[in-house]
Amino acid sequence: MSKEFYKRVSIGPHTTFTKSPTLRMLCFLLALLPQIILLFATRSYSSIAIIVCAVAGALCSRMWNFLKREKLFFSIVHSILAGTLIGFFLPASYPPIAAFFITLIFMASVNLFFGGQGVSWVNPVVFTVAAAWFIGHFNFPGFEVFGDDLLLKNPSLNFIQNSFAPNPVDEKLTAFFNDSVFGIFGVSIPEGYVSFFWDNLSQIPAFRFNALTLLSSVILLALDLEDGMIPFVYLLVYSLSVKFLSPLMTGGVPLSGDLLLALLSSGTLFAAFFLLQWDGTVPYTKQGRLIYAACGGIVAFVFCGTGTSPIGSVMTILFLNLLTPMIQVYESRHAKKKVASILAQEKIDER
């Protein structure tokens, strides 16, 4: 091989270091811990029971691996994380026993038919939650903002005022932010938004603590535990769709789509940072990931609409799981063509 060949092909197996999958999953579990503590603090014992049952079901689904002692610690951590995320996306009214058996059956099905962690192109969490919705959809809440509500100037404010009582400290915090931050720009926020951002009291835990979700995501991105481009593009495309397209579809005022309602409901932020980049379910190249994230934003608008969807974020990622293999096939063919072209040019240069 000539020197020219090595200028066109870069081989550096020891130049890039990534976190191990086990370490990444442990960090994600730690990132979820504050939200679990808040569930205890707010006495959301039904949600806690569902999470515990889902974790137990996920652990039982890997029992064969435990008996064979294959990647024992890895399997335990993976099962705990998957079970915790499944529990976070189930409403408090869902029967815990049903959550256990559904998690057991469908997590085992993913391991059996699609492969394990890092191999399966199907996200076991969204696959299981989608199955739970089809089996017991009557336990899930419905859309809470639709129809004439979307024609209002601030659908999110109307939703806040009609859905829950603000936190007792909301008035003081709102006054503080209006005086110290928003007052500089000559604007103010009404009471209720701070509570909505901190805890919107949704039946589904993944939808509730958006402030903690954002804080956790910043830490995960800072530690280089996930690719920041994917959630950024996903949220950007979804936000633009809500801003520009939703008024056209509802007959509202142009550019009046309510971004706060869209981003702070439906588990949009939680899904973007905790589910969207599950190992094995995303493309390999930057171009492929860009297409994946952009398509995700468009599909999220289709399934989630302008917000308050109980299952839209999960269905969005499940749809993307079907799209990823097609992108990966294109990536593989493109890589083969590129290598073949370089080798052909190398032969010409040798002559």
Rosetta blueprint (number, residue, H / E / L):
1 M L
2 S L
3 K H
4 E H
5 F H
6 Y H
7 K H
8 R H
9 V L
10 S L
11 I L
12 G L
13 P L
14 H L
15 T L
16 T L
17 F L
18 T L
19 K L
20 S L
21 P H
22 T H
23 L H
24 R H
25 M H
26 L H
27 C H
28 F H
29 L H
30 L H
31 A H
32 L H
33 L H
34 P H
35 Q H
36 I H
37 I H
38 L H
39 L H
40 F H
41 A H
42 T L
43 R L
44 S L
45 Y H
46 S H
47 S H
48 I H
49 A H
50 I H
51 I H
52 V H
53 C H
54 A H
55 V H
56 A H
57 G H
58 A H
59 L H
60 C H
61 S H
62 R L
63 M H
64 W H
65 N H
66 F H
67 L H
68 K H
69 R L
70 E L
71 K L
72 L H
73 F H
74 F H
75 S H
76 I H
77 V H
78 H H
79 S H
80 I H
81 L H
82 A H
83 G H
84 T H
85 L H
86 I H
87 G H
88 F H
89 F L
90 L L
91 P L
92 A L
93 S L
94 Y L
95 P L
96 P H
97 I H
98 A H
99 A H
100 F H
101 F H
102 I H
103 T H
104 L H
105 I H
106 F H
107 M H
108 A H
109 S H
110 V H
111 N H
112 L H
113 F H
114 F L
115 G L
116 G L
117 Q L
118 G L
119 V L
120 S L
121 W L
122 V L
123 N L
124 P H
125 V H
126 V H
127 F H
128 T H
129 V H
130 A H
131 A H
132 A H
133 W H
134 F H
135 I H
136 G H
137 H H
138 F H
139 N H
140 F L
141 P L
142 G L
143 F L
144 E L
145 V L
146 F L
147 G H
148 D H
149 D H
150 L H
151 L H
152 L L
153 K L
154 N L
155 P H
156 S H
157 L H
158 N H
159 F H
160 I H
161 Q H
162 N H
163 S H
164 F L
165 A L
166 P L
167 N L
168 P L
169 V L
170 D H
171 E H
172 K H
173 L H
174 T H
175 A H
176 F H
177 F H
178 N H
179 D H
180 S H
181 V L
182 F H
183 G H
184 I H
185 F H
186 G L
187 V L
188 S L
189 I L
190 P L
191 E L
192 G L
193 Y H
194 V H
195 S H
196 F H
197 F H
198 W H
199 D L
200 N L
201 L L
202 S L
203 Q L
204 I L
205 P H
206 A H
207 F H
208 R L
209 F L
210 N H
211 A H
212 L H
213 T H
214 L H
215 L H
216 S H
217 S H
218 V H
219 I H
220 L H
221 L H
222 A H
223 L L
224 D L
225 L L
226 E L
227 D L
228 G L
229 M H
230 I H
231 P H
232 F H
233 V H
234 Y H
235 L H
236 L H
237 V H
238 Y H
239 S H
240 L H
241 S H
242 V H
243 K H
244 F H
245 L H
246 S H
247 P H
248 L H
249 M H
250 T H
251 G L
252 G L
253 V L
254 P L
255 L L
256 S L
257 G L
258 D L
259 L H
260 L H
261 L H
262 A H
263 L H
264 L L
265 S L
266 S L
267 G L
268 T H
269 L H
270 F H
271 A H
272 A H
273 F H
274 F H
275 L L
276 L L
277 Q L
278 W L
279 D L
280 G L
281 T L
282 V L
283 P L
284 Y L
285 T L
286 K H
287 Q H
288 G H
289 R H
290 L H
291 I H
292 Y H
293 A H
294 A H
295 C H
296 G H
297 G H
298 I H
299 V H
300 A H
301 F H
302 V H
303 F H
304 C H
305 G L
306 T L
307 G L
308 T L
309 S L
310 P L
311 I L
312 G H
313 S H
314 V H
315 M H
316 T H
317 I H
318 L H
319 F H
320 L H
321 N H
322 L H
323 L H
324 T H
325 P H
326 M H
327 I H
328 Q H
329 V H
330 Y H
331 E H
332 S H
333 R H
334 H H
335 A H
336 K H
337 K H
338 K H
339 V H
340 A H
341 S H
342 I H
343 L H
344 A H
345 Q H
346 E H
347 K H
348 I H
349 D H
350 E H
351 R L
